Every structure is written in structure tokens, then in C-alpha cells.
Amino acid sequence: MIDLDPHVLIIDDDERIRVLLQKFLKRNGFLVTTARDASHARRILSGLDFDMVICDVMMPGEDGISFTADFRKTKETPILLLTAKGETEDRITGLEAGADDYLAKPFEPKELLLRMNAILRRVPETVPEPAKPKVLSLGPIQYDMERGEMWQGENIVRLTATETQLMRIFSLQVGEALSRSELVEKLGRDRGQAQERAVDVQITRLRRKIEDNPKQPRYLQTVRGAGYMLTVD
């Protein structure tokens, strides 16, 4: 984790939950700011940057899914969604919107803390000017393995924390097929079909950023019966 205490924004219309989470996370070394709804959160975000956002899905007005999708257009800050819905499709919808993880209510605070720390560990740290960076070429896309950064020309390609983790995993095993279960394990997620489906969602999102035609991928390929494989030029 980073040296400074991570700063977390909690967005939830339930004041009781906001207060409880704020007290719990402060006791565990986090700086915490709270917002009562999406509109309130946007006003806070206009002047502050955060290391993570924890957002309730079911809120009056704009819900957490809509907020996440809009937030993801400009920010890559990790987002963990809190949802009362436990169905797989609802969780997948959250991941498709850009969330890094989800946690169904009711939950144990310790589990929330474990998930938060797992997400923060996946956020790439800034690597100061490596002497000889190893760069992978994917057509017009360049991926710097040392920095964990992706570039298209002079423009950086924004990656979420999970997408960054996936690129690190694939770049270390170029040309090797990795199954969904292997990817789930390397991402530090719980095993199960729901998490494997979540990997499919993340792969789809990543393809949109590196492929000319995501539906016919050239670099992040599907290997029938084996999983996914990264190839380079």
C-alpha cells in the first residue's frame, strides 16, 4: 500500500452506514470523506482526489451503477460497489459499468477491509524513470511493463486497477494461454463461476482499449478450451 493513509470516499444515502463505515475505516488507517448521494459526491470530487470510492448501488436519484459509468469516463480511481442485490447479473452490470469489485449487503466490515486492501495492492505505484523499460508493442499501442503504463503515441491509455493487473499478468506470460480460473487466482479473487464471468467482463473492457476491432481481437486472443492469451508484434 501507499505510504500516506489512503483517502476513501463513501457514497451512501443511509447515514447510519456512512457513520459506521467512517468510524471503522478510520480505526484501520484510512482517511474518510462521506457523501449522501451522487450529486453530493460530484461536488466533493470536483475539489479532491481519492484513492478509492465506495458507492452504494441503491440510492435515490442517480443510482450507483449510473454514477460509476459516468465517473469512469474521466477517472480511473478504484470503485467498490455495495449492493443489496446478490444475483450474478446485477454484479456483472456493476463491473461492466467500471467497478473494480462489489460486496453484497449485509457484509462483515472485515471482509470490506480485505477487499479494499486487495484493490489498493493492485493499483500500480509510480516507478521513477526505469533505466531500460521493457516495452511491448500491440500495433499502435505500447505497453511499458516497468511502469505498468499503456500509451498510444503520446497519449496515455487510462487503465483501471483491475485492467492494469491483467496487463501485468499477461505481459509476464506473452504467448501463453491463461484460463479464467488462473486469472481469478492471480487477481486474488475468490474462486467461482461468478468471478470467472467477471474476468470475461474485464477482458472485454480491456480489448476495447487495445484492439482495432474488439470483436475480432488480434492481441488479446481467446484460445478455445484454454482461456485468453496475449500476443505482441
PEWO-V284538 format. One record per residue. N is the residue number from 1. RES is the residue in one letter. OMEGA is omega in radians with two decimals (none if undefined). NEAR is the number of other ideal C-beta (glycine too) atoms within 8 Angstrom. D_CENTER is the distance of its C-alpha to the mean C-alpha in Angstrom with 1 decimal. Layout:
n=N res=RES omega=OMEGA near=NEAR d_center=D_CENTER
n=N res=RES omega=OMEGA near=NEAR d_center=D_CENTER
//
This chain:
n=1 res=M omega=-3.09 near=5 d_center=15.6
n=2 res=I omega=-3.07 near=7 d_center=16.9
n=3 res=D omega=3.13 near=2 d_center=20.6
n=4 res=L omega=3.10 near=4 d_center=20.6
n=5 res=D omega=3.14 near=6 d_center=19.6
n=6 res=P omega=-3.13 near=12 d_center=16.0
n=7 res=H omega=-3.04 near=12 d_center=16.4
n=8 res=V omega=3.02 near=15 d_center=14.7
n=9 res=L omega=3.10 near=15 d_center=15.4
n=10 res=I omega=3.13 near=13 d_center=16.3
n=11 res=I omega=-3.12 near=17 d_center=17.1
n=12 res=D omega=-3.13 near=14 d_center=19.6
n=13 res=D omega=3.13 near=8 d_center=23.1
n=14 res=D omega=-3.08 near=7 d_center=24.5
n=15 res=E omega=-3.13 near=7 d_center=26.0
n=16 res=R omega=3.14 near=6 d_center=26.7
n=17 res=I omega=3.13 near=9 d_center=23.1
n=18 res=R omega=-3.10 near=12 d_center=22.2
n=19 res=V omega=-3.12 near=8 d_center=25.1
n=20 res=L omega=-3.14 near=9 d_center=24.5
n=21 res=L omega=3.13 near=14 d_center=20.8
n=22 res=Q omega=-3.14 near=11 d_center=21.9
n=23 res=K omega=-3.11 near=8 d_center=24.7
n=24 res=F omega=-3.09 near=10 d_center=22.8
n=25 res=L omega=3.08 near=12 d_center=20.0
n=26 res=K omega=3.11 near=9 d_center=22.7
n=27 res=R omega=-3.11 near=6 d_center=24.6
n=28 res=N omega=2.95 near=7 d_center=21.8
n=29 res=G omega=3.13 near=5 d_center=21.4
n=30 res=F omega=2.86 near=11 d_center=19.0
n=31 res=L omega=-3.02 near=8 d_center=20.1
n=32 res=V omega=2.99 near=11 d_center=19.6
n=33 res=T omega=-3.10 near=11 d_center=20.1
n=34 res=T omega=3.07 near=10 d_center=20.5
n=35 res=A omega=-3.06 near=11 d_center=20.8
n=36 res=R omega=3.11 near=9 d_center=22.8
n=37 res=D omega=-3.07 near=12 d_center=21.3
n=38 res=A omega=-3.13 near=14 d_center=19.2
n=39 res=S omega=3.10 near=8 d_center=22.1
n=40 res=H omega=3.14 near=10 d_center=22.6
n=41 res=A omega=-3.13 near=14 d_center=18.9
n=42 res=R omega=3.12 near=8 d_center=19.4
n=43 res=R omega=3.10 near=8 d_center=22.5
n=44 res=I omega=-3.09 near=11 d_center=20.9
n=45 res=L omega=3.12 near=11 d_center=18.1
n=46 res=S omega=-3.11 near=6 d_center=20.9
n=47 res=G omega=-3.10 near=5 d_center=22.2
n=48 res=L omega=3.00 near=9 d_center=19.5
n=49 res=D omega=-3.09 near=4 d_center=16.3
n=50 res=F omega=3.07 near=11 d_center=14.0
n=51 res=D omega=3.13 near=10 d_center=11.8
n=52 res=M omega=3.04 near=14 d_center=9.9
n=53 res=V omega=3.03 near=13 d_center=10.7
n=54 res=I omega=-2.97 near=14 d_center=12.0
n=55 res=C omega=3.04 near=14 d_center=13.4
n=56 res=D omega=3.14 near=13 d_center=16.0
n=57 res=V omega=-3.06 near=14 d_center=16.2
n=58 res=M omega=3.10 near=8 d_center=20.0
n=59 res=M omega=3.06 near=13 d_center=21.4
n=60 res=P omega=-3.07 near=4 d_center=24.6
n=61 res=G omega=3.13 near=7 d_center=24.4
n=62 res=E omega=-3.12 near=8 d_center=21.0
n=63 res=D omega=-3.06 near=10 d_center=18.7
n=64 res=G omega=3.12 near=16 d_center=15.1
n=65 res=I omega=3.13 near=11 d_center=14.0
n=66 res=S omega=3.12 near=10 d_center=16.0
n=67 res=F omega=-3.12 near=13 d_center=14.9
n=68 res=T omega=-3.13 near=15 d_center=11.2
n=69 res=A omega=3.14 near=10 d_center=12.3
n=70 res=D omega=3.13 near=7 d_center=14.6
n=71 res=F omega=-3.08 near=13 d_center=12.5
n=72 res=R omega=3.10 near=12 d_center=10.1
n=73 res=K omega=-3.06 near=6 d_center=13.4
n=74 res=T omega=-3.06 near=4 d_center=13.9
n=75 res=K omega=3.09 near=7 d_center=11.1
n=76 res=E omega=3.09 near=7 d_center=7.8
n=77 res=T omega=3.14 near=10 d_center=7.8
n=78 res=P omega=3.12 near=13 d_center=5.1
n=79 res=I omega=3.03 near=14 d_center=6.5
n=80 res=L omega=-3.11 near=17 d_center=8.2
n=81 res=L omega=3.01 near=15 d_center=10.8
n=82 res=L omega=-3.07 near=13 d_center=14.4
n=83 res=T omega=3.07 near=16 d_center=16.5
n=84 res=A omega=-3.13 near=7 d_center=20.1
n=85 res=K omega=-3.09 near=9 d_center=19.7
n=86 res=G omega=-3.09 near=7 d_center=19.4
n=87 res=E omega=-3.11 near=6 d_center=19.9
n=88 res=T omega=-3.08 near=8 d_center=17.6
n=89 res=E omega=3.11 near=6 d_center=17.8
n=90 res=D omega=3.11 near=11 d_center=16.7
n=91 res=R omega=3.12 near=15 d_center=13.5
n=92 res=I omega=3.11 near=11 d_center=13.0
n=93 res=T omega=3.11 near=9 d_center=13.7
n=94 res=G omega=3.12 near=15 d_center=10.9
n=95 res=L omega=3.11 near=12 d_center=8.3
n=96 res=E omega=3.13 near=8 d_center=10.5
n=97 res=A omega=3.10 near=11 d_center=10.5
n=98 res=G omega=3.12 near=11 d_center=6.9
n=99 res=A omega=3.11 near=11 d_center=5.7
n=100 res=D omega=3.13 near=10 d_center=3.1
n=101 res=D omega=3.13 near=9 d_center=6.7
n=102 res=Y omega=3.11 near=11 d_center=10.2
n=103 res=L omega=-3.09 near=12 d_center=13.6
n=104 res=A omega=3.04 near=9 d_center=16.9
n=105 res=K omega=-0.14 near=7 d_center=19.8
n=106 res=P omega=-3.11 near=2 d_center=21.9
n=107 res=F omega=3.06 near=9 d_center=20.0
n=108 res=E omega=3.13 near=5 d_center=21.2
n=109 res=P omega=3.14 near=9 d_center=20.1
n=110 res=K omega=3.11 near=6 d_center=19.9
n=111 res=E omega=3.07 near=9 d_center=17.3
n=112 res=L omega=-3.13 near=13 d_center=15.1
n=113 res=L omega=3.13 near=11 d_center=15.8
n=114 res=L omega=3.13 near=8 d_center=15.0
n=115 res=R omega=3.11 near=11 d_center=11.6
n=116 res=M omega=3.14 near=13 d_center=11.0
n=117 res=N omega=3.11 near=9 d_center=12.5
n=118 res=A omega=3.12 near=10 d_center=10.7
n=119 res=I omega=-3.11 near=14 d_center=7.3
n=120 res=L omega=3.09 near=13 d_center=9.5
n=121 res=R omega=-3.12 near=8 d_center=11.2
n=122 res=R omega=3.14 near=14 d_center=8.4
n=123 res=V omega=-3.07 near=10 d_center=8.5
n=124 res=P omega=3.03 near=11 d_center=11.4
n=125 res=E omega=3.13 near=5 d_center=14.7
n=126 res=T omega=3.12 near=5 d_center=17.2
n=127 res=V omega=-3.06 near=9 d_center=19.8
n=128 res=P omega=2.96 near=4 d_center=23.2
n=129 res=E omega=3.08 near=4 d_center=24.9
n=130 res=P omega=-3.05 near=8 d_center=25.1
n=131 res=A omega=-3.11 near=4 d_center=28.6
n=132 res=K omega=-3.11 near=4 d_center=28.0
n=133 res=P omega=3.08 near=9 d_center=24.5
n=134 res=K omega=-3.04 near=7 d_center=23.9
n=135 res=V omega=3.07 near=8 d_center=22.8
n=136 res=L omega=-3.14 near=10 d_center=22.1
n=137 res=S omega=3.09 near=8 d_center=23.4
n=138 res=L omega=-3.04 near=11 d_center=22.0
n=139 res=G omega=3.13 near=9 d_center=24.5
n=140 res=P omega=-3.11 near=5 d_center=23.9
n=141 res=I omega=3.05 near=13 d_center=20.5
n=142 res=Q omega=3.13 near=10 d_center=20.7
n=143 res=Y omega=3.13 near=12 d_center=18.1
n=144 res=D omega=-3.06 near=12 d_center=19.0
n=145 res=M omega=-3.12 near=12 d_center=18.4
n=146 res=E omega=-3.11 near=8 d_center=19.5
n=147 res=R omega=-3.04 near=10 d_center=17.4
n=148 res=G omega=-3.08 near=10 d_center=14.3
n=149 res=E omega=3.10 near=8 d_center=14.9
n=150 res=M omega=-3.08 near=13 d_center=15.6
n=151 res=W omega=2.94 near=12 d_center=18.7
n=152 res=Q omega=-2.99 near=8 d_center=20.8
n=153 res=G omega=3.12 near=5 d_center=24.1
n=154 res=E omega=-3.10 near=3 d_center=23.8
n=155 res=N omega=3.10 near=6 d_center=20.7
n=156 res=I omega=3.08 near=6 d_center=17.3
n=157 res=V omega=-3.09 near=10 d_center=14.7
n=158 res=R omega=3.11 near=5 d_center=11.5
n=159 res=L omega=3.02 near=11 d_center=8.4
n=160 res=T omega=3.14 near=12 d_center=4.7
n=161 res=A omega=-3.13 near=13 d_center=4.2
n=162 res=T omega=3.10 near=10 d_center=4.1
n=163 res=E omega=3.09 near=12 d_center=6.6
n=164 res=T omega=3.11 near=13 d_center=8.3
n=165 res=Q omega=3.12 near=11 d_center=8.8
n=166 res=L omega=-3.14 near=13 d_center=10.2
n=167 res=M omega=3.09 near=13 d_center=12.4
n=168 res=R omega=-3.13 near=11 d_center=13.7
n=169 res=I omega=-3.10 near=12 d_center=14.6
n=170 res=F omega=-3.07 near=13 d_center=16.3
n=171 res=S omega=3.10 near=11 d_center=18.0
n=172 res=L omega=-3.13 near=7 d_center=19.7
n=173 res=Q omega=3.13 near=9 d_center=21.1
n=174 res=V omega=3.11 near=10 d_center=22.0
n=175 res=G omega=3.12 near=6 d_center=24.4
n=176 res=E omega=3.12 near=6 d_center=23.6
n=177 res=A omega=3.11 near=8 d_center=22.3
n=178 res=L omega=-3.13 near=12 d_center=19.6
n=179 res=S omega=3.12 near=8 d_center=19.7
n=180 res=R omega=3.14 near=10 d_center=16.9
n=181 res=S omega=3.08 near=8 d_center=18.1
n=182 res=E omega=3.14 near=9 d_center=18.0
n=183 res=L omega=3.10 near=14 d_center=14.4
n=184 res=V omega=-3.13 near=14 d_center=13.5
n=185 res=E omega=-3.12 near=9 d_center=15.7
n=186 res=K omega=3.09 near=9 d_center=14.4
n=187 res=L omega=3.12 near=12 d_center=10.8
n=188 res=G omega=-3.12 near=7 d_center=12.6
n=189 res=R omega=3.02 near=8 d_center=12.3
n=190 res=D omega=-3.14 near=5 d_center=15.4
n=191 res=R omega=3.10 near=7 d_center=17.5
n=192 res=G omega=-3.09 near=7 d_center=18.6
n=193 res=Q omega=-3.14 near=6 d_center=18.7
n=194 res=A omega=3.14 near=8 d_center=16.1
n=195 res=Q omega=3.08 near=11 d_center=13.4
n=196 res=E omega=3.07 near=11 d_center=15.1
n=197 res=R omega=3.11 near=10 d_center=14.9
n=198 res=A omega=3.08 near=12 d_center=11.2
n=199 res=V omega=3.10 near=12 d_center=11.2
n=200 res=D omega=3.14 near=9 d_center=13.6
n=201 res=V omega=-3.13 near=11 d_center=11.4
n=202 res=Q omega=3.10 near=12 d_center=8.7
n=203 res=I omega=3.12 near=11 d_center=11.9
n=204 res=T omega=3.13 near=9 d_center=13.4
n=205 res=R omega=-3.12 near=12 d_center=10.8
n=206 res=L omega=3.12 near=13 d_center=11.2
n=207 res=R omega=3.13 near=11 d_center=14.9
n=208 res=R omega=-3.09 near=8 d_center=15.2
n=209 res=K omega=-3.06 near=11 d_center=14.5
n=210 res=I omega=-3.06 near=12 d_center=16.9
n=211 res=E omega=3.00 near=12 d_center=19.5
n=212 res=D omega=3.10 near=4 d_center=22.6
n=213 res=N omega=-3.09 near=7 d_center=22.8
n=214 res=P omega=-3.13 near=8 d_center=19.6
n=215 res=K omega=3.06 near=4 d_center=22.0
n=216 res=Q omega=-3.01 near=6 d_center=24.0
n=217 res=P omega=3.10 near=11 d_center=21.7
n=218 res=R omega=-3.03 near=9 d_center=23.5
n=219 res=Y omega=3.11 near=12 d_center=21.1
n=220 res=L omega=-2.94 near=12 d_center=18.4
n=221 res=Q omega=2.97 near=10 d_center=21.0
n=222 res=T omega=3.11 near=6 d_center=21.5
n=223 res=V omega=-3.04 near=9 d_center=24.2
n=224 res=R omega=3.09 near=4 d_center=26.1
n=225 res=G omega=-3.07 near=3 d_center=26.3
n=226 res=A omega=-3.13 near=7 d_center=24.3
n=227 res=G omega=-3.08 near=11 d_center=20.7
n=228 res=Y omega=-3.11 near=13 d_center=18.9
n=229 res=M omega=3.06 near=13 d_center=20.3
n=230 res=L omega=3.01 near=12 d_center=19.6
n=231 res=T omega=-3.11 near=8 d_center=22.9
n=232 res=V omega=3.09 near=8 d_center=23.8
n=233 res=D omega=none near=4 d_center=26.9
//
